[in-house]
Amino acid sequence: MSELKLKTKVAIKVSGEEGEIIGIAQYVDLPNQFFISYKSADGRAVKDWYLASELKAI
C-alpha cells in the first residue's frame, strides 16, 4: 500500500495543504482511500477522504 500509512504526514497535491492520515479504507476493486485531518487554507479544521494519487508524503 505504498508509504502511506496511519499517522503519515501528507500534503494534498492540488492545494499544498498539509495534514495527517487518520484512516485508511481498503477495497478489492477500487483504489484505497485515505482519511486526512488538516487545517484548510482559510483556517478551518477539515477531515476528508483522498486517493493516494492526490497525496504526497512529507
C-alpha positions, 0 to 999 in steps of 0.5 A: 500500500505504498508509504502511506500509512496511519499517522503519515504526514501528507500534503494534498497535491492540488492545494499544498495543504498539509495534514495527517492520515487518520484512516485508511479504507481498503477495497478489492476493486477500487483504489484505497482511500485515505482519511486526512485531518488538516487545517484548510487554507482559510483556517478551518479544521477539515477531515476528508477522504483522498486517493493516494494519487492526490497525496504526497508524503512529507 
